[in-house]
Amino acid sequence: MKRIAWLCLIAFSSLVVAQETVGWSLLVSKVSPAVVTIVSSDVMTIAQGSGFLISSDGKIVTNFHVVEGKKNILARLSDGSFLVITGVLATDEANDLVILKADGRNLPFVSLGDSDAVEVGEAICVIGSPMLLEGTVTVGIVSAVRELKDGRKLLQITAPISRGSSGSPVFNRKGEVIGIASFYLAEGQNLNFAIPVNELKGLIRQKAKEPKPLTAVPTFSPHAVTNELEQTFQQALEDAQSKDEDLRSFALRDIAKAMAKADLLGQAYEVAKSIERPLQRLEALAAIVAEMKKAGMMGQ
């Protein structure tokens, strides 16, 4: 009798797994044509990041840091064809988002969901180009919704992302984009984060009617940081090493833009890891990781 019960349980489990796989397979086949790989037109085999089309006339969303400082980029579709990026419609450096304009018409595009309706434990799927592997699909759940001190939110997800995943769409079961993969913490297992899609909706409302040239995207230059900013950082780093965790988190977050030198960024990263409160530690690390990416110290 027990044997029969076990066989029934195994059969049921296999059925559930099969249904789960088929469900994602159908969704992926539907939305993947609208997912693109952002590449440099100088070296078309190297992926800079991922992105996705939000309109049939070539509006593409990706992370700000993916195109920052780039002058000539292309979007490669899943069929291997390329779209020429003609300019930038809108940028949001704080939320690490950018809307690009590519030449094209009658292009596939995705639908946007409501990130405010996302529930912890909800199943999600990420499609992107991690480590040059275009069209990679990873699945997981929304493991947490993190609220930062300034009111902004981040979706913490278990679907693995890595270098090249930046800008990948995060889909719900309906095939709607609910987030944009942005970064991961290499020190932690499954600590992957996405920007809620509602932040993108706000940027869409602000987009320009005509695209600006890619050179309009500001470039981070470590060498442009002045001695005054370096001194400010040194003082803030001392504050960050204090016993007051709120002060430590605040200092590390707000002086991140002054972290110009690799050794200073490294120090700040180590200090941030020692913060015991999870949310404060997350805020500090997120700010530092963003600057490390800009300085070329951490993969996209």
C-alpha positions as CSV (number, residue, x, y, z in Angstrom):
1,M,0.0,0.0,0.0
2,K,2.8,2.4,0.9
3,R,4.5,1.5,-2.4
4,I,1.4,2.5,-4.3
5,A,1.1,5.7,-2.3
6,W,4.7,6.6,-3.1
7,L,4.2,5.8,-6.8
8,C,1.1,8.0,-6.9
9,L,3.0,10.9,-5.2
10,I,5.9,10.5,-7.6
11,A,3.6,10.5,-10.6
12,F,1.7,13.6,-9.3
13,S,5.0,15.4,-8.7
14,S,6.2,14.6,-12.2
15,L,2.9,15.9,-13.6
16,V,3.3,19.2,-11.7
17,V,6.9,19.6,-12.9
18,A,5.9,18.8,-16.5
19,Q,3.0,21.3,-16.4
20,E,5.4,23.9,-14.9
21,T,7.9,23.4,-17.7
22,V,5.3,23.5,-20.5
23,G,3.8,26.6,-19.0
24,W,7.1,28.5,-19.1
25,S,7.9,27.0,-22.6
26,L,4.8,28.5,-24.1
27,L,5.4,31.9,-22.5
28,V,9.1,32.0,-23.5
29,S,8.3,31.2,-27.1
30,K,5.8,34.0,-27.1
31,V,7.9,36.8,-25.5
32,S,11.5,35.9,-26.4
33,P,11.3,37.5,-29.9
34,A,11.0,40.9,-28.1
35,V,14.1,40.3,-26.0
36,V,17.3,41.8,-27.4
37,T,21.0,41.7,-26.7
38,I,22.8,45.1,-26.5
39,V,26.1,44.9,-28.3
40,S,28.9,47.3,-29.4
41,S,28.9,47.9,-33.1
42,D,32.7,47.8,-33.0
43,V,32.8,44.3,-31.5
44,M,29.5,42.7,-32.4
45,T,30.3,39.4,-30.7
46,I,30.5,40.9,-27.2
47,A,27.3,41.5,-25.3
48,Q,27.1,44.6,-23.3
49,G,23.8,43.6,-21.7
50,S,20.2,42.7,-22.4
51,G,17.1,44.6,-23.1
52,F,13.5,44.4,-24.5
53,L,11.2,46.1,-26.9
54,I,8.2,47.9,-25.5
55,S,6.8,49.2,-28.9
56,S,6.5,48.1,-32.5
57,D,8.5,51.1,-33.6
58,G,11.7,50.3,-31.8
59,K,11.6,51.6,-28.3
60,I,14.0,49.5,-26.2
61,V,14.5,49.4,-22.5
62,T,17.7,48.4,-20.7
63,N,19.8,49.5,-17.7
64,F,21.4,52.9,-17.8
65,H,24.9,51.4,-17.0
66,V,24.7,49.1,-20.0
67,V,24.9,52.0,-22.5
68,E,26.6,54.6,-20.3
69,G,29.5,56.1,-22.2
70,K,28.8,54.0,-25.4
71,K,28.6,55.9,-28.7
72,N,27.8,53.1,-31.2
73,I,25.5,50.2,-30.1
74,L,23.2,47.8,-31.7
75,A,20.3,45.6,-30.5
76,R,20.5,42.0,-31.7
77,L,17.2,40.1,-32.0
78,S,16.7,36.5,-31.2
79,D,16.8,35.6,-35.0
80,G,20.3,37.1,-35.3
81,S,19.3,40.3,-37.0
82,F,20.4,43.7,-35.8
83,L,18.6,47.0,-35.0
84,V,20.6,50.2,-35.1
85,I,20.2,52.3,-32.0
86,T,19.6,55.9,-33.2
87,G,19.4,57.6,-29.9
88,V,18.1,58.0,-26.4
89,L,14.5,58.9,-25.5
90,A,14.8,59.0,-21.7
91,T,17.3,58.2,-18.9
92,D,16.9,57.7,-15.2
93,E,20.3,57.2,-13.6
94,A,18.9,56.9,-10.1
95,N,16.8,53.9,-11.1
96,D,19.4,52.6,-13.6
97,L,17.0,52.8,-16.6
98,V,17.2,54.1,-20.1
99,I,14.8,54.0,-23.1
100,L,16.5,53.7,-26.4
101,K,15.2,54.3,-29.9
102,A,16.1,51.9,-32.7
103,D,15.2,52.0,-36.4
104,G,12.4,49.5,-37.1
105,R,8.7,49.0,-37.5
106,N,6.3,46.1,-36.9
107,L,8.6,44.8,-34.3
108,P,7.6,42.3,-31.6
109,F,7.2,43.9,-28.1
110,V,6.2,42.9,-24.6
111,S,3.4,44.0,-22.3
112,L,4.1,45.8,-19.0
113,G,2.5,44.5,-15.8
114,D,2.0,46.2,-12.4
115,S,4.9,45.8,-10.0
116,D,2.8,47.1,-7.1
117,A,0.7,44.0,-7.4
118,V,3.6,41.6,-7.2
119,E,3.5,39.2,-4.3
120,V,6.4,37.5,-2.5
121,G,6.6,33.9,-3.6
122,E,5.2,34.7,-7.0
123,A,6.8,32.7,-9.9
124,I,8.9,34.7,-12.3
125,C,11.0,34.1,-15.4
126,V,14.1,36.1,-16.7
127,I,15.3,36.0,-20.3
128,G,18.6,37.6,-21.2
129,S,22.2,37.1,-22.3
130,P,24.3,36.3,-19.3
131,M,28.0,35.5,-20.1
132,L,27.4,35.9,-23.8
133,L,24.8,33.1,-23.8
134,E,21.9,34.8,-25.6
135,G,18.3,33.7,-25.0
136,T,19.1,32.2,-21.6
137,V,16.0,31.5,-19.5
138,T,16.1,31.3,-15.7
139,V,13.1,30.8,-13.4
140,G,12.5,31.4,-9.8
141,I,10.3,33.5,-7.5
142,V,10.1,37.0,-6.0
143,S,11.8,36.3,-2.7
144,A,11.3,39.8,-1.2
145,V,10.3,43.3,-2.0
146,R,12.9,45.7,-0.5
147,E,12.0,49.3,0.2
148,L,14.8,51.7,0.4
149,K,14.9,54.8,2.6
150,D,14.1,57.2,-0.2
151,G,10.9,55.2,-0.9
152,R,12.1,53.4,-4.0
153,K,11.7,49.6,-4.1
154,L,13.7,46.7,-5.4
155,L,12.5,43.2,-6.3
156,Q,14.7,40.5,-4.9
157,I,14.5,37.4,-7.1
158,T,15.8,33.9,-7.0
159,A,16.1,33.5,-10.8
160,P,19.9,33.5,-11.4
161,I,21.4,36.5,-13.2
162,S,25.0,37.3,-14.0
163,R,27.3,39.4,-16.2
164,G,25.3,40.3,-19.3
165,S,21.9,39.9,-17.6
166,S,21.6,43.6,-16.9
167,G,18.5,45.0,-18.6
168,S,16.8,41.6,-18.9
169,P,13.0,41.5,-18.5
170,V,11.5,39.7,-15.5
171,F,8.2,38.1,-16.5
172,N,5.2,37.0,-14.5
173,R,3.0,34.0,-15.3
174,K,0.9,36.2,-17.6
175,G,3.9,37.1,-19.8
176,E,4.0,40.6,-18.5
177,V,7.2,42.4,-17.5
178,I,7.2,43.2,-13.8
179,G,10.8,44.1,-13.4
180,I,14.1,44.8,-15.1
181,A,17.1,42.8,-13.9
182,S,19.8,45.2,-12.6
183,F,22.4,43.6,-10.4
184,Y,23.5,40.8,-8.2
185,L,25.7,40.5,-5.1
186,A,28.5,38.1,-5.9
187,E,29.1,37.5,-2.2
188,G,25.6,36.0,-1.6
189,Q,23.8,33.1,-3.0
190,N,20.7,34.0,-5.1
191,L,20.9,37.7,-4.1
192,N,19.6,39.1,-7.4
193,F,17.7,42.3,-7.8
194,A,15.4,43.9,-10.3
195,I,13.9,47.3,-10.7
196,P,10.1,47.4,-10.5
197,V,8.5,48.0,-13.8
198,N,6.4,50.8,-12.4
199,E,9.5,52.9,-12.3
200,L,9.8,52.4,-16.0
201,K,6.2,53.5,-16.5
202,G,7.1,56.8,-14.9
203,L,10.1,57.2,-17.3
204,I,7.9,56.4,-20.3
205,R,5.7,59.3,-19.5
206,Q,8.7,61.6,-19.4
207,K,10.3,60.4,-22.7
208,A,11.2,62.9,-25.4
209,K,9.4,62.9,-28.7
210,E,12.6,62.8,-30.6
211,P,15.7,60.7,-29.6
212,K,18.8,62.4,-28.5
213,P,22.2,61.1,-29.6
214,L,23.9,58.4,-27.5
215,T,26.6,61.0,-26.6
216,A,23.8,62.7,-24.5
217,V,24.1,59.8,-22.0
218,P,26.5,61.1,-19.3
219,T,29.7,59.2,-18.7
220,F,31.1,58.3,-15.3
221,S,34.8,59.3,-15.1
222,P,36.8,58.3,-12.0
223,H,39.5,60.8,-12.9
224,A,37.0,63.7,-12.8
225,V,36.4,63.4,-9.1
226,T,38.1,66.3,-7.3
227,N,40.3,66.3,-4.2
228,E,37.4,67.9,-2.3
229,L,35.2,64.9,-3.0
230,E,38.0,62.5,-2.0
231,Q,38.3,64.3,1.3
232,T,34.5,64.1,1.7
233,F,34.7,60.4,1.1
234,Q,37.5,59.9,3.7
235,Q,35.4,61.7,6.3
236,A,32.3,59.8,5.4
237,L,34.2,56.5,5.5
238,E,35.1,57.3,9.1
239,D,31.4,57.9,9.9
240,A,30.6,54.6,8.1
241,Q,32.9,52.8,10.5
242,S,31.0,54.1,13.6
243,K,28.9,51.9,15.8
244,D,25.7,53.6,14.7
245,E,24.3,51.3,11.9
246,D,21.9,53.9,10.6
247,L,24.8,56.4,10.3
248,R,27.0,53.8,8.6
249,S,24.3,53.0,6.1
250,F,23.5,56.6,5.4
251,A,27.1,57.6,4.9
252,L,27.9,54.7,2.6
253,R,24.9,55.4,0.4
254,D,25.1,59.1,0.1
255,I,28.9,59.3,-0.7
256,A,28.9,56.5,-3.2
257,K,29.4,58.9,-6.1
258,A,32.6,60.2,-4.5
259,M,34.2,56.7,-4.5
260,A,36.5,57.3,-7.4
261,K,39.5,55.1,-6.6
262,A,39.5,51.3,-6.6
263,D,41.0,51.0,-3.1
264,L,38.4,53.3,-1.6
265,L,35.5,51.4,-3.3
266,G,37.0,48.2,-1.9
267,Q,37.2,49.6,1.6
268,A,33.6,50.8,1.4
269,Y,32.4,47.4,0.1
270,E,34.1,45.6,3.0
271,V,32.6,48.0,5.6
272,A,29.1,47.7,4.1
273,K,29.3,43.9,4.4
274,S,29.7,44.2,8.1
275,I,26.4,46.0,8.6
276,E,24.2,43.6,10.5
277,R,20.7,44.9,9.6
278,P,19.8,43.3,6.3
279,L,18.0,46.3,4.7
280,Q,20.7,48.9,5.7
281,R,23.4,46.5,4.4
282,L,21.5,46.0,1.2
283,E,21.1,49.8,0.6
284,A,24.8,50.4,1.2
285,L,26.0,47.5,-0.9
286,A,23.6,48.5,-3.8
287,A,25.0,52.0,-3.9
288,I,28.6,50.8,-3.8
289,V,28.1,48.0,-6.4
290,A,26.5,50.6,-8.8
291,E,29.6,52.7,-8.6
292,M,31.9,49.7,-8.9
293,K,30.1,48.8,-12.1
294,K,30.6,52.3,-13.4
295,A,34.3,52.1,-12.6
296,G,34.6,48.8,-14.4
297,M,35.3,46.8,-11.2
298,M,32.2,44.6,-11.4
299,G,30.4,42.8,-14.2
300,Q,27.1,44.0,-15.6
